[in-house]
Amino acid sequence: MKVTEHFQNANGKTLFTFEILPPLKGENMRTLFSHIDPLMEFKPPFIDVTYHREEYIYKQRENGLLEKRTTRKRPGTVGICAAIQNHYKVDTVPHLICGGFSKEETENALIDLHFLGIDNVLVLRGDCVKSEQRFMPEPDGHNYASELIGQVVNMNNGCYLDDEQAYHNSTDFCIGVAGYPEKHFEAPNMTSDLRWLKKKIEMGAEYIVTQMFFDNQKYFDFVKRCREEGINVPIIPGLKPMTTKTQLTLLPSLFHIEIPCDLADAVEACPDNKAAAQVGVEWAIQQSKELMEFGVPCLHYYSMGKSESVRKVAEALF
């Protein structure tokens, strides 16, 4: 079922969903299921599965030539989505990114997803690799999420890269995109950021999932500006319970977000990470309650592969 259909069937009730990371190289599905199992009693209608580009280094050989070696790689999102749907009988939302894929590889992934009965995709540009100063697409790949949306929409209309073949069946993906209540860090201003977001909606995206935020007013202001721009699709708030003291500096650095003073002060005063995690849970519960009163279609939690804090939040709300 499509994400938008889940919202329609909920009849105004706020749903619970979460996002997982594929396990690291060498781990297996049992590891992943052990993180998902504690959250299934809250009946998520769908689970997002991220995609991460491989990380690599160049190591010098004895002959002086450089050898590319992969240092970190996560298993394929397509297979993980299929395994989750088969095991839990819930929908999955695989993330599609531009980086690391040619257009043909993207088409092949979409064909596999369609074959497996996966009805949703979250389309993202993705981050640049650590060795790059700015995002670099693959040869014959997409440079922007809007281009990737165009390819998905084309396939939904029965148009494939090999347009000489006349027997293609259309796909029917529900397309989600990312939104940034505190502005994408590469955008010169919020006005520009919203202009590009609106273009993605006009191209065919049907819902928005926001970057994590810890100040609900930023989400409320973002929704207001989106509506003023004529962006009327569901806007799902993305939330993350803070779990360690180091995340006070790590999260703003990685995700270009602000931590409210009250939250920062409370976490800094904690003697250890256990206390910090409890502060993070309490803050996320209050955030979630306020967002539910606002009438959000669902609360979407970034689990980062750990379910304990998200479970505590869900127990208080669902």
C-alpha positions as CSV (number, residue, x, y, z in Angstrom):
1,M,0.0,0.0,0.0
2,K,1.1,3.5,-0.7
3,V,2.2,5.9,2.1
4,T,-0.5,8.3,1.1
5,E,-3.1,5.5,1.3
6,H,-2.1,4.7,4.8
7,F,-2.7,8.4,5.8
8,Q,-6.1,8.3,4.1
9,N,-7.1,5.1,5.9
10,A,-6.0,6.5,9.3
11,N,-8.8,9.1,9.2
12,G,-6.9,11.8,11.0
13,K,-5.1,9.5,13.5
14,T,-1.4,10.1,13.9
15,L,0.6,7.0,12.8
16,F,3.9,5.7,14.2
17,T,6.7,5.0,11.8
18,F,10.4,4.7,11.9
19,E,13.6,4.5,9.8
20,I,16.3,1.9,10.1
21,L,19.9,1.7,8.8
22,P,20.9,-1.4,6.9
23,P,23.4,-3.5,9.0
24,L,27.1,-3.1,8.5
25,K,29.0,-5.5,6.3
26,G,29.3,-8.9,8.0
27,E,26.1,-8.6,10.0
28,N,22.9,-10.4,9.1
29,M,19.1,-10.0,9.2
30,R,18.9,-11.4,12.7
31,T,20.7,-8.3,13.9
32,L,18.3,-6.0,12.1
33,F,15.2,-7.9,13.3
34,S,16.4,-7.6,16.9
35,H,16.2,-3.8,16.5
36,I,12.8,-3.9,14.7
37,D,11.1,-6.4,16.9
38,P,10.7,-4.1,20.0
39,L,8.9,-1.5,17.8
40,M,6.4,-3.7,16.0
41,E,3.8,-3.7,18.8
42,F,3.1,0.0,18.0
43,K,1.8,-1.2,14.5
44,P,3.9,0.9,12.1
45,P,2.2,0.9,8.7
46,F,5.6,1.3,7.0
47,I,9.3,1.2,7.8
48,D,11.9,3.3,5.9
49,V,15.2,1.7,5.0
50,T,18.0,4.1,4.3
51,Y,20.7,3.7,1.7
52,H,24.3,4.6,2.4
53,R,27.1,4.9,-0.2
54,E,30.1,2.8,0.3
55,E,33.1,4.4,2.0
56,Y,36.5,3.8,0.7
57,I,40.2,4.8,0.9
58,Y,43.0,4.8,-1.7
59,K,46.0,2.8,-0.5
60,Q,49.3,3.0,-2.2
61,R,50.7,-0.3,-3.6
62,E,54.5,-1.1,-3.6
63,N,54.6,-0.1,-7.3
64,G,53.4,3.4,-6.4
65,L,49.9,2.9,-7.9
66,L,46.8,3.6,-5.8
67,E,44.3,0.8,-5.0
68,K,40.7,1.6,-4.1
69,R,39.6,-0.3,-1.0
70,T,36.2,-0.3,0.5
71,T,36.3,0.4,4.3
72,R,32.5,0.5,5.0
73,K,29.6,-0.9,3.1
74,R,26.0,-1.7,4.1
75,P,24.0,-4.5,2.4
76,G,21.5,-3.7,-0.3
77,T,18.4,-1.8,0.6
78,V,16.2,-3.6,-2.0
79,G,16.9,-7.0,-0.4
80,I,16.4,-5.7,3.1
81,C,13.0,-4.2,2.2
82,A,11.9,-7.5,0.7
83,A,13.0,-9.4,3.8
84,I,11.2,-6.9,6.1
85,Q,8.0,-7.1,4.1
86,N,8.1,-10.8,4.1
87,H,8.9,-11.2,7.8
88,Y,6.6,-8.5,9.3
89,K,3.9,-8.1,6.6
90,V,4.3,-4.3,6.6
91,D,5.2,-1.9,3.8
92,T,8.7,-0.6,3.4
93,V,10.0,2.6,1.9
94,P,13.4,2.2,0.4
95,H,15.5,5.3,0.0
96,L,16.8,6.0,-3.5
97,I,19.8,8.2,-3.9
98,C,21.7,9.8,-6.8
99,G,25.2,9.2,-5.6
100,G,26.8,5.9,-6.5
101,F,24.2,5.0,-9.2
102,S,24.0,5.4,-13.0
103,K,20.6,5.9,-14.5
104,E,20.6,2.3,-15.7
105,E,21.5,1.0,-12.2
106,T,18.7,3.1,-10.8
107,E,16.2,1.7,-13.4
108,N,17.3,-1.8,-12.5
109,A,16.7,-1.1,-8.8
110,L,13.3,0.3,-9.5
111,I,12.4,-2.8,-11.6
112,D,13.4,-5.0,-8.7
113,L,11.3,-3.0,-6.3
114,H,8.3,-3.1,-8.6
115,F,8.7,-6.8,-9.0
116,L,8.8,-7.3,-5.2
117,G,5.5,-5.3,-4.7
118,I,7.2,-2.4,-3.0
119,D,5.0,0.6,-3.6
120,N,6.9,3.5,-2.2
121,V,10.3,5.2,-2.6
122,L,11.9,8.2,-0.8
123,V,14.0,10.0,-3.4
124,L,17.1,11.9,-2.2
125,R,20.2,13.3,-3.8
126,G,22.3,11.8,-1.0
127,D,25.5,13.1,0.6
128,C,28.9,13.4,-1.0
129,V,31.6,10.9,0.0
130,K,34.1,12.1,2.6
131,S,36.9,12.5,0.0
132,E,34.8,15.0,-2.1
133,Q,34.4,18.7,-1.4
134,R,31.0,18.7,-3.2
135,F,28.6,16.2,-4.5
136,M,29.7,14.4,-7.6
137,P,27.3,12.2,-9.6
138,E,28.3,8.9,-11.1
139,P,29.0,8.9,-14.9
140,D,25.5,8.9,-16.5
141,G,24.0,9.4,-13.0
142,H,21.7,12.1,-11.6
143,N,23.0,15.3,-10.1
144,Y,19.8,16.3,-8.3
145,A,16.9,14.6,-6.6
146,S,14.6,16.3,-9.0
147,E,16.3,14.4,-11.9
148,L,15.8,11.2,-10.0
149,I,12.2,12.0,-9.4
150,G,11.8,12.5,-13.2
151,Q,13.1,9.0,-13.8
152,V,10.7,7.4,-11.3
153,V,7.8,9.4,-12.8
154,N,8.8,8.3,-16.3
155,M,8.7,4.7,-15.3
156,N,5.3,5.3,-13.6
157,N,4.2,6.5,-17.1
158,G,5.7,3.4,-18.8
159,C,8.8,5.2,-20.1
160,Y,12.1,3.4,-19.7
161,L,15.6,4.2,-20.7
162,D,15.4,1.8,-23.6
163,D,12.6,3.5,-25.4
164,E,12.9,1.2,-28.4
165,Q,11.1,-1.6,-26.5
166,A,7.3,-1.3,-26.6
167,Y,6.4,-4.0,-24.1
168,H,7.2,-2.3,-20.8
169,N,4.7,-2.2,-18.0
170,S,4.3,0.9,-15.9
171,T,5.4,1.1,-12.3
172,D,3.2,2.9,-9.7
173,F,5.5,4.2,-7.0
174,C,4.4,6.7,-4.4
175,I,7.3,9.2,-4.2
176,G,8.4,10.9,-1.1
177,V,11.0,13.7,-0.8
178,A,13.0,15.3,2.0
179,G,12.2,18.7,3.5
180,Y,14.4,20.9,5.8
181,P,12.7,23.0,8.4
182,E,16.0,24.7,9.1
183,K,17.0,24.9,5.4
184,H,19.2,22.5,3.4
185,F,22.8,23.6,4.2
186,E,23.6,24.1,0.6
187,A,20.6,26.3,-0.2
188,P,21.4,30.1,-0.1
189,N,18.2,30.8,1.7
190,M,14.8,29.3,2.7
191,T,13.0,30.9,-0.2
192,S,15.3,29.1,-2.7
193,D,15.0,25.9,-0.8
194,L,11.2,26.0,-0.9
195,R,11.3,26.8,-4.6
196,W,13.1,23.6,-5.3
197,L,10.9,21.6,-2.9
198,K,7.8,22.9,-4.8
199,K,9.3,21.8,-8.1
200,K,9.7,18.3,-6.8
201,I,6.1,18.2,-5.7
202,E,5.0,19.6,-9.1
203,M,7.0,16.9,-10.8
204,G,5.1,14.1,-8.9
205,A,6.3,13.8,-5.3
206,E,3.3,13.0,-3.0
207,Y,4.6,13.6,0.5
208,I,7.5,15.2,2.4
209,V,9.6,13.8,5.3
210,T,11.5,16.4,7.3
211,Q,15.0,16.4,8.5
212,M,15.2,15.9,12.3
213,F,14.5,18.9,14.4
214,F,14.3,19.6,18.1
215,D,12.3,22.8,18.1
216,N,8.7,22.3,17.0
217,Q,8.3,25.9,16.1
218,K,10.7,25.4,13.2
219,Y,8.4,22.7,11.9
220,F,5.3,24.8,12.4
221,D,6.9,27.7,10.5
222,F,8.1,25.3,7.8
223,V,4.6,23.9,7.2
224,K,3.2,27.5,7.1
225,R,5.7,28.6,4.5
226,C,5.1,25.4,2.5
227,R,1.3,26.0,2.4
228,E,1.9,29.7,1.4
229,E,4.0,28.4,-1.5
230,G,1.2,26.1,-2.6
231,I,2.8,22.9,-1.3
232,N,-0.2,21.0,0.0
233,V,1.1,17.4,0.3
234,P,1.4,15.7,3.8
235,I,4.5,16.9,5.7
236,I,5.8,14.2,8.0
237,P,7.9,15.4,11.0
238,G,11.2,13.5,11.5
239,L,12.2,13.1,15.1
240,K,15.2,11.6,17.0
241,P,15.5,11.1,20.7
242,M,18.9,12.3,21.7
243,T,20.9,9.4,23.3
244,T,24.4,10.6,24.2
245,K,26.0,13.8,25.4
246,T,28.3,13.9,22.3
247,Q,25.3,14.3,20.1
248,L,25.0,17.9,21.3
249,T,27.8,18.7,18.9
250,L,27.7,15.7,16.6
251,L,24.1,16.2,15.4
252,P,24.4,19.9,14.5
253,S,27.6,19.2,12.7
254,L,26.2,16.3,10.7
255,F,22.7,17.5,10.0
256,H,23.1,21.3,10.2
257,I,20.4,21.8,12.8
258,E,20.1,23.7,16.1
259,I,19.7,22.3,19.5
260,P,17.4,24.4,21.7
261,C,19.1,26.0,24.8
262,D,16.8,24.2,27.3
263,L,17.6,20.8,25.8
264,A,21.3,21.5,25.5
265,D,21.5,22.7,29.1
266,A,19.7,19.7,30.4
267,V,21.9,17.2,28.5
268,E,25.1,19.1,29.5
269,A,24.1,18.8,33.1
270,C,23.7,15.0,32.9
271,P,26.5,12.9,34.6
272,D,26.5,10.2,31.9
273,N,24.9,9.0,28.7
274,K,22.2,7.0,30.5
275,A,20.9,10.2,32.1
276,A,21.3,12.1,28.7
277,A,19.2,9.4,27.0
278,Q,16.4,9.8,29.5
279,V,16.4,13.6,28.9
280,G,16.3,12.8,25.2
281,V,13.3,10.5,25.6
282,E,11.4,13.1,27.7
283,W,12.1,15.8,25.2
284,A,11.0,13.7,22.3
285,I,7.8,12.7,24.1
286,Q,6.9,16.4,24.7
287,Q,7.7,17.2,21.1
288,S,5.6,14.3,19.9
289,K,2.6,15.3,22.0
290,E,2.6,18.8,20.7
291,L,2.9,17.6,17.1
292,M,0.0,15.2,17.6
293,E,-2.1,18.0,18.8
294,F,-1.1,19.9,15.7
295,G,-2.6,17.0,13.6
296,V,0.5,15.6,11.9
297,P,-0.2,12.5,9.7
298,C,2.5,10.5,11.4
299,L,5.5,10.7,13.7
300,H,8.6,9.4,12.0
301,Y,11.5,8.4,14.2
302,Y,15.1,8.1,13.2
303,S,16.2,5.1,15.1
304,M,19.8,5.1,13.9
305,G,19.7,1.3,14.2
306,K,18.9,1.4,18.0
307,S,15.3,0.9,19.2
308,E,15.5,1.4,23.0
309,S,14.8,5.2,23.1
310,V,12.3,5.2,20.3
311,R,10.4,2.4,22.1
312,K,10.2,4.4,25.3
313,V,8.8,7.3,23.3
314,A,6.3,5.1,21.5
315,E,5.1,3.5,24.8
316,A,4.2,7.0,26.1
317,L,2.2,7.9,23.0
318,F,0.9,4.9,21.2
